[in-house]
Amino acid sequence: MSIAEIRAAIEQELAATPEFYDFRVESSQREGTLWRVTLQAGQAWAGGKPMPQLMLDDSFDGATAWWGGPPKGQAAVLAVVAEDDQLVLADASAPPPALDGLIRLYPPRFLQPLAQAWADDAWAARAWAARAELAAPRRLGVAELARDAYGWLRPAQRRAYGLPQHSASFLWGPPGSGKTTTLGVLLAELLQQRPEARVLLLSTTHTAVDQAVIALDKALAQKRREALRASVRRLGTRFSAAAYEGREHLLAVRDPALVAQLAKAEAARPRGHDLAALQAWQDRVDGLRRQLRSASLAELRSARLVAMTTSRASYTLRTLRELAEGDEAPFDLVVFDEASQVSLAQALALAPLGRARLHAGDPQQLAPVRRSEAREAKVWLGRSAFGEMPRARAVLDDPQGPVALLDEQSRMAAPIGELVSALFYDGLLRVADDARAQPAWLARRARSLDGIGPEEQVRIEPVEACGGWSAHHRGPVRPGSAQAIAARVGRALAAGEAEPAEIVVLTPFRAQRAVIRQALQAHELSHLCAQVRVSTVHKAQGSEAPFVLFDPVDGRQPFLQTEDARRLVNVALSRAQAKVIVYLAEGDAQANPVLGQIVQRLRLAGDTRPVRPIEALARDSGFPRAAVGLRVRIGRHVGEVARISPDGSELWLHDEASGEARRFDVGFLRRKAGAAPA
């Protein structure tokens, strides 16, 4: 491995990421100063290659549109109405194409600044040197932070205080474990106890940056550390203005009234169908944001903690480097929040900005997005820094070590949390003691929904068949499960068991998302059903709701057979607080390992049959066939013997804890039991 390999990975990803996309136009209609362009379904090309399955999504927001005419023209993509295959264009220099014309979209190229960073030989050498410290962090010789300021922290959260002592560290926060709160408290104490320390806080999205900064501000406010609150800056203008009402001191702008105006304007965004209103809204918001562009070098130099997105840090890397004196790192600590979604190449490129680097996130949730299938791209752009994290149990158990695993969660009801823990966290994640002790917390997680009682928090809802590919919707769909979901949601809303905002419907595929939305809109209670959030799982990380309905559509899909799909299922299940309902056909569980695990774990839950030691069975002449269907113990695993190989040399045990089918060698089991060979 070398710097050259990282450069090659970036080139491979750039090559696999089309510079432009072409769509055939169905119609173009002018509305005021804007244009609404409807595209023909299935008529799309990526980099000149046909891609009939290509669908519009939010990634085209902010793209540049171009067409060859006559007359030639260009415009900015103001909004995308994905369900209707529509673009809303602003500032068009000429009328867009009409029926059967072609329009070309150029999305933002976020990889370019990363390529430039690694092309700088001196900087690349410093970034490469940071890689070795991920697996073997150095102790920095700085004093440990005192741990007594926030007495309500859980034991595992307190362990995070030791992380800044290491040149590289990891705050591993599974779903609902309070990772953002822990990060806020940790940074509050670091600013308090190390008066000279400066911190760069980065996250993957504007929303995630806002959440992390506000968590820090809350921690500082709790201890009335007003001077420190004034030393924190959230740079950039793409923040959620409403989140900063009463916290205007966090922004580079010094005009609270302007922030309030922006918050009010953003909250009044019209739907994409009303173009005149959308244009007026955009003009107003843009005007307010232009007044907020005051994130200068002076702000960077004066603040103790600066927060921005990782993309902005890459684009402004040269400016950030100028903050340093000589070859010193300009910051004492660089924090990568939601670090599991930051590629290893990007994390290393920004690592030299800090003397120490802290990675906060969860490697069992969504990974960085990657297009290229080349080996180098998979290694450097498809993995995060968590892929290099020390994983030995001794490291996880070391209270002074570089990894702090938050092992208590207070989001999911116990049965949901136990399922998630067994499937994705080796049983290490459990419901927090303080949550179990709160009657109100327990009551909020013991709710009924459409005939599913409060005592049942995980339900497999059978459907007749797996989904299939739809040329019309350009993706996998399953109308039967969409109709079943709409019916259940409608009954629950009609009965008053839930508000629309309390129900979230998740699916891996945008095509099925559209089908589910259509089913909800067609329901007789469409005025309520249409308010229910329907989302792809990728858009759901970081959210939660009392009720989650998950439709994987087709477990046979190649995408759902990958490691990325395991993370996706984890995200889907772990959004639920009180109840999760998974819609599965028999073929889904048979074809998909993780879906099969869910089915088997629920099937074996509460099995009261006596457990028989495998040693006793292995001595019998009928072994292993006589063991099929029995509940047995093999080592530390308890479960049901599911099947044996045709020649009787292997058997499979469905593990009760995880639902996983574990394979064992029959000869080994016989020898261990002291039985004669068969």
C-alpha positions as CSV (number, residue, x, y, z in Angstrom):
1,M,0.0,0.0,0.0
2,S,1.2,3.5,-0.8
3,I,0.2,7.1,-1.6
4,A,0.2,6.1,-5.3
5,E,-2.5,3.6,-4.5
6,I,-4.7,6.2,-2.9
7,R,-4.2,8.5,-5.8
8,A,-5.2,5.6,-8.1
9,A,-8.3,4.9,-6.0
10,I,-9.4,8.5,-6.4
11,E,-8.9,8.4,-10.2
12,Q,-10.8,5.1,-10.3
13,E,-13.7,6.7,-8.5
14,L,-13.6,9.8,-10.7
15,A,-13.7,7.5,-13.7
16,A,-16.6,5.6,-12.3
17,T,-18.5,8.7,-11.4
18,P,-19.9,10.2,-14.6
19,E,-19.2,13.9,-15.1
20,F,-22.6,14.4,-16.6
21,Y,-26.0,12.7,-17.0
22,D,-28.3,13.0,-20.0
23,F,-32.0,12.8,-19.8
24,R,-34.7,12.8,-22.6
25,V,-37.3,15.5,-22.0
26,E,-41.0,14.9,-22.0
27,S,-42.1,18.5,-21.7
28,S,-40.9,21.9,-20.6
29,Q,-43.2,24.5,-19.1
30,R,-42.3,28.1,-18.1
31,E,-43.8,29.3,-14.8
32,G,-42.7,32.9,-14.1
33,T,-38.9,33.1,-14.1
34,L,-38.6,29.3,-13.6
35,W,-38.9,26.3,-15.8
36,R,-40.5,22.9,-14.9
37,V,-38.9,20.2,-17.0
38,T,-40.5,16.7,-17.0
39,L,-38.2,13.8,-18.0
40,Q,-39.1,10.6,-19.9
41,A,-39.0,7.6,-17.6
42,G,-36.2,5.2,-18.5
43,Q,-34.6,7.5,-21.1
44,A,-31.3,8.3,-19.3
45,W,-27.6,8.1,-20.0
46,A,-24.6,8.4,-17.6
47,G,-21.4,9.6,-19.2
48,G,-22.9,8.7,-22.6
49,K,-23.8,5.1,-21.6
50,P,-27.5,4.0,-21.5
51,M,-28.8,3.7,-17.9
52,P,-32.6,3.1,-18.1
53,Q,-32.7,2.5,-14.4
54,L,-31.2,5.9,-13.5
55,M,-33.6,8.0,-11.3
56,L,-33.5,11.5,-10.1
57,D,-32.7,12.1,-6.5
58,D,-31.4,14.8,-4.1
59,S,-27.9,14.4,-5.4
60,F,-28.9,16.5,-8.4
61,D,-29.8,19.5,-6.2
62,G,-27.4,22.3,-7.1
63,A,-26.4,20.7,-10.4
64,T,-25.8,22.7,-13.5
65,A,-28.1,22.0,-16.5
66,W,-27.0,22.4,-20.1
67,W,-28.6,21.7,-23.5
68,G,-27.4,21.9,-27.0
69,G,-30.4,23.7,-28.5
70,P,-31.1,25.3,-30.7
71,P,-30.7,27.6,-29.0
72,K,-28.1,26.4,-26.5
73,G,-28.7,27.2,-22.9
74,Q,-27.9,26.5,-19.3
75,A,-29.5,26.8,-15.9
76,A,-29.2,26.0,-12.2
77,V,-31.2,23.1,-10.8
78,L,-33.2,24.7,-8.1
79,A,-35.1,21.7,-7.0
80,V,-35.8,18.0,-7.9
81,V,-39.3,16.5,-7.7
82,A,-38.1,12.9,-7.9
83,E,-41.6,11.2,-7.7
84,D,-42.7,13.1,-10.8
85,D,-39.3,12.9,-12.7
86,Q,-39.2,16.7,-12.7
87,L,-36.5,19.4,-12.5
88,V,-37.1,22.9,-11.5
89,L,-34.6,25.2,-13.3
90,A,-33.6,28.8,-12.4
91,D,-31.7,31.4,-14.3
92,A,-32.2,29.7,-17.7
93,S,-30.2,31.5,-20.4
94,A,-32.6,30.0,-23.1
95,P,-35.8,27.9,-23.2
96,P,-35.0,24.3,-22.2
97,P,-35.6,21.5,-24.7
98,A,-39.2,20.4,-25.5
99,L,-40.4,16.8,-26.3
100,D,-37.6,14.3,-27.1
101,G,-34.9,16.9,-26.6
102,L,-31.9,16.1,-24.3
103,I,-30.9,17.9,-21.2
104,R,-27.5,17.4,-19.5
105,L,-26.9,17.6,-15.8
106,Y,-23.5,18.2,-14.2
107,P,-23.6,17.4,-10.4
108,P,-21.1,18.9,-8.0
109,R,-17.7,17.1,-8.2
110,F,-16.8,16.6,-4.5
111,L,-13.8,14.3,-5.3
112,Q,-11.8,17.1,-6.9
113,P,-10.5,18.8,-3.7
114,L,-9.6,15.4,-2.3
115,A,-7.6,14.6,-5.4
116,Q,-5.8,17.9,-5.1
117,A,-4.9,17.2,-1.4
118,W,-3.3,13.9,-2.3
119,A,-1.5,15.4,-5.3
120,D,0.5,17.7,-2.9
121,D,3.5,15.5,-2.2
122,A,4.5,17.1,1.1
123,W,0.9,17.1,2.5
124,A,0.3,13.6,1.2
125,A,3.4,12.3,3.1
126,R,2.0,13.8,6.4
127,A,-1.4,12.3,5.7
128,W,0.0,8.9,4.9
129,A,2.0,8.9,8.2
130,A,-1.3,9.3,10.1
131,R,-2.5,5.9,8.8
132,A,-0.2,3.9,11.0
133,E,-1.5,5.6,14.1
134,L,-5.1,4.4,13.5
135,A,-4.2,0.8,14.3
136,A,-1.5,1.7,16.9
137,P,-2.3,5.1,18.5
138,R,0.4,6.9,20.4
139,R,-0.1,8.3,23.9
140,L,0.5,12.1,23.7
141,G,1.7,12.8,27.2
142,V,-1.2,15.1,28.0
143,A,-3.2,15.1,31.3
144,E,-6.3,13.0,31.4
145,L,-9.5,15.0,31.5
146,A,-11.2,14.9,34.9
147,R,-14.4,12.9,34.8
148,D,-16.6,14.3,37.5
149,A,-18.2,17.3,35.9
150,Y,-21.3,15.5,34.5
151,G,-22.5,13.0,37.0
152,W,-25.3,11.7,34.9
153,L,-23.1,10.1,32.3
154,R,-23.1,6.3,32.0
155,P,-19.9,4.4,32.8
156,A,-19.1,3.8,29.1
157,Q,-19.7,7.5,28.3
158,R,-17.2,8.4,31.0
159,R,-14.6,6.3,29.4
160,A,-14.6,8.7,26.4
161,Y,-12.8,11.3,28.6
162,G,-9.6,9.3,28.0
163,L,-9.7,9.4,24.2
164,P,-7.9,12.8,23.7
165,Q,-4.8,11.3,25.3
166,H,-4.2,9.3,22.1
167,S,-3.0,10.5,18.7
168,A,-5.9,8.6,17.2
169,S,-9.0,7.4,19.0
170,F,-12.5,6.1,18.4
171,L,-15.8,6.8,20.0
172,W,-17.9,3.9,18.9
173,G,-21.6,4.8,19.3
174,P,-24.2,2.2,18.3
175,P,-27.8,3.3,17.7
176,G,-29.4,5.2,20.6
177,S,-26.3,5.1,22.8
178,G,-25.9,8.8,23.2
179,K,-22.9,9.3,20.9
180,T,-23.7,12.9,20.1
181,T,-24.4,13.8,23.7
182,T,-21.1,12.1,24.8
183,L,-19.2,14.0,22.1
184,G,-20.7,17.3,23.3
185,V,-19.7,16.7,26.9
186,L,-16.2,15.5,26.0
187,L,-15.5,18.6,23.9
188,A,-17.0,20.9,26.6
189,E,-14.6,19.4,29.2
190,L,-11.6,19.6,26.8
191,L,-12.2,23.3,26.2
192,Q,-12.6,23.9,29.9
193,Q,-9.6,21.9,31.1
194,R,-7.2,22.7,28.3
195,P,-7.4,26.5,27.9
196,E,-5.0,26.6,25.0
197,A,-6.6,23.8,23.0
198,R,-8.2,24.4,19.6
199,V,-10.6,22.0,18.0
200,L,-11.8,21.4,14.4
201,L,-15.2,19.6,14.5
202,L,-16.2,18.0,11.2
203,S,-19.3,16.0,10.1
204,T,-20.7,14.6,6.9
205,T,-23.8,16.7,6.6
206,H,-25.0,20.1,7.6
207,T,-27.6,18.6,9.9
208,A,-25.0,16.4,11.6
209,V,-22.7,19.5,12.1
210,D,-25.6,21.4,13.6
211,Q,-26.5,18.5,16.0
212,A,-22.9,18.2,17.2
213,V,-22.4,21.9,17.8
214,I,-25.7,22.3,19.6
215,A,-24.8,19.2,21.8
216,L,-21.6,21.0,22.8
217,D,-23.4,24.3,23.5
218,K,-25.9,22.5,25.7
219,A,-23.1,20.9,27.7
220,L,-21.4,24.3,28.2
221,A,-24.6,26.0,29.1
222,Q,-25.4,23.4,31.7
223,K,-22.2,24.4,33.6
224,R,-22.7,28.2,32.8
225,R,-19.5,28.4,30.8
226,E,-20.6,31.5,28.9
227,A,-17.1,32.6,27.8
228,L,-16.5,29.2,26.2
229,R,-19.9,29.2,24.5
230,A,-18.8,32.4,22.8
231,S,-15.6,30.8,21.6
232,V,-17.4,28.2,19.4
233,R,-18.1,28.9,15.7
234,R,-20.3,27.0,13.2
235,L,-19.0,28.1,9.8
236,G,-20.8,28.0,6.5
237,T,-24.3,29.3,5.6
238,R,-26.1,26.0,5.0
239,F,-27.1,25.5,8.6
240,S,-30.6,25.0,9.9
241,A,-31.4,28.5,11.0
242,A,-34.3,27.4,13.3
243,A,-31.8,25.2,15.3
244,Y,-29.8,28.3,16.2
245,E,-32.6,30.5,17.5
246,G,-31.4,31.5,21.0
247,R,-27.9,30.2,20.0
248,E,-26.9,32.9,17.5
249,H,-23.5,33.2,19.3
250,L,-22.5,29.9,17.6
251,L,-22.7,31.5,14.2
252,A,-20.2,33.7,12.5
253,V,-22.9,36.2,11.9
254,R,-23.5,38.8,14.6
255,D,-27.1,39.7,13.8
256,P,-29.6,37.5,15.7
257,A,-32.5,39.2,13.9
258,L,-31.1,38.0,10.5
259,V,-30.9,34.4,11.7
260,A,-34.5,34.6,12.9
261,Q,-35.6,35.9,9.5
262,L,-33.7,33.1,7.8
263,A,-35.3,30.5,10.1
264,K,-38.8,31.9,9.4
265,A,-38.1,32.0,5.6
266,E,-36.7,28.4,5.6
267,A,-39.7,27.1,7.5
268,A,-42.0,28.6,4.8
269,R,-40.5,26.7,1.9
270,P,-43.3,25.9,-0.6
271,R,-43.8,22.6,-2.3
272,G,-41.9,22.0,-5.6
273,H,-45.1,22.1,-7.6
274,D,-45.6,25.9,-7.0
275,L,-42.8,27.3,-9.0
276,A,-43.6,31.0,-8.6
277,A,-43.7,30.6,-4.8
278,L,-40.5,28.5,-4.9
279,Q,-38.7,31.2,-6.9
280,A,-39.7,33.9,-4.5
281,W,-38.8,31.7,-1.6
282,Q,-35.3,30.9,-3.1
283,D,-34.6,34.6,-3.8
284,R,-35.4,35.5,-0.3
285,V,-33.4,32.7,1.3
286,D,-30.4,33.4,-1.0
287,G,-30.5,37.1,-0.1
288,L,-30.5,36.3,3.6
289,R,-27.7,33.8,3.2
290,R,-25.5,36.3,1.3
291,Q,-25.7,38.5,4.3
292,L,-24.4,35.7,6.5
293,R,-21.2,34.9,4.5
294,S,-18.9,36.2,7.1
295,A,-16.8,33.1,7.9
296,S,-13.4,34.7,7.4
297,L,-9.9,33.8,8.3
298,A,-10.2,36.1,11.3
299,E,-13.1,34.0,12.6
300,L,-11.0,30.9,12.1
301,R,-8.1,32.4,14.1
302,S,-10.2,33.6,17.0
303,A,-12.4,30.7,17.7
304,R,-11.5,27.9,20.1
305,L,-13.7,25.4,18.3
306,V,-14.6,25.6,14.6
307,A,-17.3,23.3,13.1
308,M,-18.0,22.6,9.4
309,T,-18.7,19.8,7.0
310,T,-15.9,17.5,5.9
311,S,-16.6,18.6,2.3
312,R,-16.1,22.3,3.2
313,A,-12.9,21.3,5.0
314,S,-11.6,19.7,1.9
315,Y,-12.6,22.7,-0.3
316,T,-10.9,25.1,2.2
317,L,-8.0,22.9,3.1
318,R,-5.4,25.6,2.0
319,T,-7.1,28.2,4.2
320,L,-7.1,25.8,7.2
321,R,-3.4,25.0,6.6
322,E,-2.6,28.7,6.8
323,L,-3.7,28.8,10.4
324,A,-0.6,26.8,11.4
325,E,2.7,28.2,12.5
326,G,5.4,26.5,10.4
327,D,4.9,22.8,10.2
328,E,2.8,22.6,13.4
329,A,-0.8,21.3,13.1
330,P,-3.2,24.3,13.4
331,F,-5.6,22.4,15.7
332,D,-4.9,20.3,18.8
333,L,-7.8,17.9,18.0
334,V,-9.7,17.1,14.8
335,V,-13.0,15.4,15.4
336,F,-14.7,13.4,12.6
337,D,-18.3,13.0,13.6
338,E,-20.4,10.3,11.7
339,A,-16.9,9.0,10.8
340,S,-18.2,5.7,9.5
341,Q,-19.4,7.6,6.4
342,V,-16.1,9.5,5.9
343,S,-13.8,7.6,3.5
344,L,-10.4,6.6,4.8
345,A,-8.8,8.6,2.0
346,Q,-10.6,11.8,3.1
347,A,-10.0,11.2,6.8
348,L,-6.3,10.8,6.2
349,A,-6.2,13.9,3.9
350,L,-7.6,16.0,6.8
351,A,-5.7,14.3,9.6
352,P,-2.6,16.5,9.6
353,L,-4.7,19.5,10.6
354,G,-4.7,18.1,14.1
355,R,-2.1,16.8,16.6
356,A,-4.8,14.2,17.5
357,R,-7.8,12.8,15.7
358,L,-11.0,11.5,17.2
359,H,-13.4,9.4,15.1
360,A,-16.9,9.3,16.4
361,G,-19.5,7.0,14.7
362,D,-20.5,3.4,14.2
363,P,-18.8,1.0,11.8
364,Q,-21.9,-1.2,11.8
365,Q,-24.0,1.5,10.2
366,L,-23.8,3.0,6.7
367,A,-20.4,3.1,5.1
368,P,-19.0,5.7,2.7
369,V,-20.7,5.9,-0.7
370,R,-18.6,4.5,-3.5
371,R,-19.2,3.7,-7.2
372,S,-16.0,2.1,-8.4
373,E,-15.6,-1.7,-8.0
374,A,-11.8,-1.5,-8.3
375,R,-9.8,-2.9,-5.4
376,E,-8.1,0.3,-4.5
377,A,-11.3,2.3,-4.5
378,K,-12.9,-0.3,-2.2
379,V,-10.0,-0.1,0.3
380,W,-9.5,3.7,0.4
381,L,-13.0,5.1,-0.5
382,G,-15.4,2.3,0.5
383,R,-14.0,2.0,4.0
384,S,-13.7,4.5,6.9
385,A,-11.0,4.9,9.5
386,F,-13.0,2.5,11.6
387,G,-11.6,-0.2,9.3
388,E,-8.2,0.4,10.9
389,M,-9.4,0.6,14.5
390,P,-7.8,-1.7,17.1
391,R,-10.4,-4.4,17.7
392,A,-8.9,-6.7,20.3
393,R,-11.2,-7.2,23.3
394,A,-8.4,-6.1,25.6
395,V,-8.5,-2.7,23.9
396,L,-12.3,-2.4,24.2
397,D,-12.0,-3.3,27.9
398,D,-9.2,-0.9,28.7
399,P,-10.6,2.2,30.5
400,Q,-7.6,4.3,29.3
401,G,-7.6,2.8,25.8
402,P,-8.1,4.5,22.4
403,V,-11.5,2.9,21.8
404,A,-14.6,3.7,23.9
405,L,-17.6,1.5,23.0
406,L,-20.9,2.9,24.2
407,D,-22.7,-0.3,25.2
408,E,-25.9,1.1,26.6
409,Q,-28.8,2.4,24.5
410,S,-32.0,4.2,25.5
411,R,-33.8,4.3,22.1
412,M,-35.1,0.8,21.4
413,A,-37.5,-1.3,23.5
414,A,-35.6,-4.2,24.9
415,P,-36.7,-6.9,22.3
416,I,-35.7,-4.6,19.4
417,G,-32.4,-3.7,21.1
418,E,-31.6,-7.3,21.8
419,L,-32.3,-8.2,18.2
420,V,-30.0,-5.4,16.9
421,S,-27.3,-6.3,19.5
422,A,-27.3,-10.0,18.7
423,L,-27.2,-9.5,14.9
424,F,-24.7,-6.6,14.7
425,Y,-22.8,-6.1,18.0
426,D,-22.0,-9.5,19.3
427,G,-24.5,-9.1,22.1
428,L,-22.6,-6.2,23.7
429,L,-25.3,-3.5,23.4
430,R,-28.0,-3.5,26.1
431,V,-30.8,-1.2,27.3
432,A,-29.4,1.4,29.7
433,D,-30.1,0.8,33.4
434,D,-31.4,4.4,33.8
435,A,-33.9,3.9,31.0
436,R,-35.2,0.6,32.4
437,A,-35.8,2.4,35.7
438,Q,-38.1,5.0,34.2
439,P,-41.8,4.0,34.1
440,A,-42.4,6.7,31.5
441,W,-39.7,5.3,29.2
442,L,-41.1,1.8,29.5
443,A,-44.6,3.1,28.8
444,R,-43.6,4.9,25.6
445,R,-42.2,1.6,24.3
446,A,-45.3,-0.5,25.2
447,R,-47.8,0.7,22.6
448,S,-50.3,-1.1,20.4
449,L,-50.5,-0.7,16.6
450,D,-53.2,-2.1,14.4
451,G,-53.8,-5.3,16.4
452,I,-50.2,-5.8,17.5
453,G,-50.3,-5.6,21.2
454,P,-47.9,-3.7,23.5
455,E,-46.0,-6.9,24.5
456,E,-44.9,-7.6,20.9
457,Q,-42.2,-5.2,19.8
458,V,-40.8,-7.1,16.8
459,R,-43.2,-8.5,14.2
460,I,-42.5,-10.4,10.9
461,E,-45.4,-9.7,8.6
462,P,-45.7,-12.4,5.9
463,V,-46.3,-11.3,2.3
464,E,-47.1,-13.6,-0.6
465,A,-44.0,-13.2,-2.8
466,C,-40.7,-11.5,-3.2
467,G,-40.7,-8.3,-5.3
468,G,-39.3,-8.0,-8.8
469,W,-37.8,-5.5,-11.2
470,S,-40.2,-2.9,-12.7
471,A,-39.2,-1.2,-15.9
472,H,-41.8,1.5,-15.3
473,H,-40.5,2.3,-11.8
474,R,-36.9,1.5,-12.8
475,G,-36.1,-0.6,-9.7
476,P,-37.4,-3.5,-7.5
477,V,-41.0,-3.1,-6.4
478,R,-43.6,-5.1,-4.5
479,P,-47.1,-3.7,-4.8
480,G,-48.5,-6.3,-2.4
481,S,-46.4,-5.1,0.6
482,A,-47.0,-1.5,-0.4
483,Q,-50.7,-2.0,-0.2
484,A,-50.4,-3.9,3.1
485,I,-48.4,-1.1,4.6
486,A,-50.9,1.6,3.4
487,A,-53.7,-0.5,4.9
488,R,-52.0,-0.9,8.3
489,V,-51.0,2.8,8.5
490,G,-54.5,3.8,7.6
491,R,-56.1,1.6,10.3
492,A,-53.6,2.8,12.9
493,L,-54.3,6.5,12.1
494,A,-58.0,6.0,12.0
495,A,-57.9,4.3,15.4
496,G,-55.9,7.1,16.9
497,E,-53.0,4.8,17.9
498,A,-50.4,7.0,16.4
499,E,-49.9,10.4,14.8
500,P,-48.5,10.5,11.2
501,A,-45.2,11.8,12.5
502,E,-44.8,8.8,14.8
503,I,-44.7,6.3,11.9
504,V,-41.8,5.9,9.5
505,V,-41.8,3.5,6.5
506,L,-38.3,2.4,5.3
507,T,-37.2,0.5,2.2
508,P,-33.8,0.1,0.5
509,F,-35.1,1.0,-3.0
510,R,-36.3,4.4,-4.3
511,A,-38.7,2.6,-6.7
512,Q,-40.5,0.9,-3.8
513,R,-40.5,4.2,-1.9
514,A,-42.5,5.7,-4.8
515,V,-44.9,2.8,-4.9
516,I,-45.5,3.0,-1.1
517,R,-46.1,6.7,-1.3
518,Q,-48.6,6.2,-4.1
519,A,-50.4,3.6,-2.0
520,L,-50.6,5.9,0.9
521,Q,-51.9,8.8,-1.2
522,A,-54.6,6.5,-2.7
523,H,-55.9,5.5,0.8
524,E,-59.2,6.9,1.9
525,L,-57.4,8.7,4.7
526,S,-54.9,10.1,2.3
527,H,-54.9,13.5,4.1
528,L,-53.3,11.7,7.0
529,C,-51.4,8.9,5.3
530,A,-49.6,11.3,3.0
531,Q,-48.0,12.9,6.1
532,V,-46.3,9.6,7.1
533,R,-42.6,9.7,6.3
534,V,-41.6,7.2,3.6
535,S,-37.8,7.1,3.1
536,T,-35.0,5.0,1.8
537,V,-32.9,3.6,4.6
538,H,-29.9,5.6,3.5
539,K,-31.8,8.8,4.2
540,A,-32.9,7.6,7.7
541,Q,-29.6,7.3,9.6
542,G,-29.7,9.6,12.6
543,S,-33.5,9.5,12.8
544,E,-35.9,7.6,15.1
545,A,-39.6,7.1,15.6
546,P,-42.0,5.0,17.8
547,F,-43.1,2.8,14.9
548,V,-41.0,1.6,12.0
549,L,-42.3,-0.4,9.0
550,F,-39.5,-2.0,7.0
551,D,-40.0,-3.4,3.5
552,P,-36.9,-5.0,2.0
553,V,-38.9,-5.7,-1.2
554,D,-36.8,-8.6,-2.6
555,G,-34.2,-10.4,-0.5
556,R,-32.8,-12.0,-3.6
557,Q,-31.4,-8.7,-5.0
558,P,-27.6,-8.8,-5.3
559,F,-27.3,-5.5,-3.4
560,L,-29.0,-7.0,-0.4
561,Q,-26.4,-9.8,-0.2
562,T,-23.6,-7.5,0.5
563,E,-21.9,-6.3,3.8
564,D,-23.3,-2.9,3.0
565,A,-26.8,-4.4,3.1
566,R,-26.2,-5.8,6.6
567,R,-25.4,-2.2,7.8
568,L,-28.5,-1.0,6.0
569,V,-30.7,-3.5,7.8
570,N,-29.1,-2.5,11.1
571,V,-30.1,1.2,10.4
572,A,-33.6,0.2,9.5
573,L,-34.3,-1.9,12.6
574,S,-32.6,0.5,15.0
575,R,-34.7,3.5,14.1
576,A,-37.6,2.0,16.1
577,Q,-38.4,3.0,19.6
578,A,-41.5,0.9,20.4
579,K,-42.2,-1.4,17.5
580,V,-40.6,-2.6,14.2
581,I,-42.6,-4.5,11.6
582,V,-40.7,-6.3,8.8
583,Y,-42.5,-7.3,5.7
584,L,-41.1,-10.6,4.4
585,A,-41.9,-13.3,1.9
586,E,-40.6,-16.8,2.5
587,G,-38.1,-16.4,-0.4
588,D,-36.7,-13.2,1.3
589,A,-35.5,-15.1,4.3
590,Q,-34.3,-18.1,2.3
591,A,-32.2,-16.0,-0.1
592,N,-30.9,-13.4,2.3
593,P,-28.7,-14.3,5.3
594,V,-29.5,-11.3,7.6
595,L,-33.2,-11.5,6.9
596,G,-33.0,-15.2,7.6
597,Q,-31.3,-14.5,10.9
598,I,-34.2,-12.3,12.0
599,V,-36.8,-15.0,11.1
600,Q,-34.8,-17.7,12.9
601,R,-34.1,-15.7,16.0
602,L,-37.8,-14.8,16.4
603,R,-38.8,-18.4,15.7
604,L,-36.5,-19.7,18.4
605,A,-37.2,-17.0,21.0
606,G,-38.7,-18.5,24.1
607,D,-37.9,-22.1,23.1
608,T,-38.5,-24.0,26.4
609,R,-37.3,-27.4,25.2
610,P,-34.5,-28.9,27.3
611,V,-31.0,-28.2,26.0
612,R,-29.0,-31.3,25.2
613,P,-25.2,-31.3,25.1
614,I,-23.9,-32.2,21.7
615,E,-21.3,-34.6,23.3
616,A,-24.1,-36.9,24.5
617,L,-25.7,-37.0,21.1
618,A,-22.4,-37.4,19.2
619,R,-21.8,-40.8,21.0
620,D,-25.0,-42.2,19.5
621,S,-24.9,-44.3,16.4
622,G,-27.7,-42.2,14.8
623,F,-25.7,-39.0,15.0
624,P,-25.8,-36.6,13.3
625,R,-29.2,-37.4,11.6
626,A,-30.9,-38.1,14.9
627,A,-29.9,-34.6,16.2
628,V,-31.8,-32.7,13.4
629,G,-34.6,-30.6,15.0
630,L,-33.3,-30.9,18.5
631,R,-32.3,-28.0,20.8
632,V,-28.6,-28.5,21.6
633,R,-25.5,-26.8,23.0
634,I,-22.3,-26.8,21.1
635,G,-19.6,-25.0,23.0
636,R,-21.0,-21.6,23.9
637,H,-23.8,-21.8,21.2
638,V,-27.3,-22.9,21.9
639,G,-29.8,-23.5,19.2
640,E,-31.6,-25.9,16.9
641,V,-29.8,-28.4,14.6
642,A,-31.3,-27.3,11.3
643,R,-29.8,-29.7,8.7
644,I,-26.8,-31.9,7.8
645,S,-24.8,-32.2,4.7
646,P,-25.8,-35.1,2.3
647,D,-22.7,-37.1,3.3
648,G,-23.3,-36.4,7.0
649,S,-19.9,-34.7,7.5
650,E,-21.3,-31.3,8.5
651,L,-24.2,-30.0,10.5
652,W,-25.7,-26.5,10.8
653,L,-27.0,-25.0,14.0
654,H,-29.5,-22.1,14.1
655,D,-28.0,-20.0,16.9
656,E,-30.8,-18.8,19.3
657,A,-28.9,-15.6,20.2
658,S,-28.3,-14.4,16.7
659,G,-30.4,-16.6,14.4
660,E,-27.2,-17.3,12.4
661,A,-26.7,-20.7,10.8
662,R,-23.4,-21.9,12.2
663,R,-21.6,-24.8,10.5
664,F,-19.8,-27.6,12.5
665,D,-17.6,-30.5,11.5
666,V,-19.3,-33.7,12.6
667,G,-16.0,-35.6,12.8
668,F,-14.6,-33.0,15.2
669,L,-17.7,-33.2,17.4
670,R,-17.4,-37.0,17.5
671,R,-13.7,-36.8,18.5
672,K,-14.4,-34.2,21.1
673,A,-17.1,-36.5,22.6
674,G,-14.8,-39.5,22.5
675,A,-17.0,-41.4,20.1
676,A,-15.8,-43.9,17.6
677,P,-15.7,-42.7,14.0
678,A,-18.8,-43.3,12.0
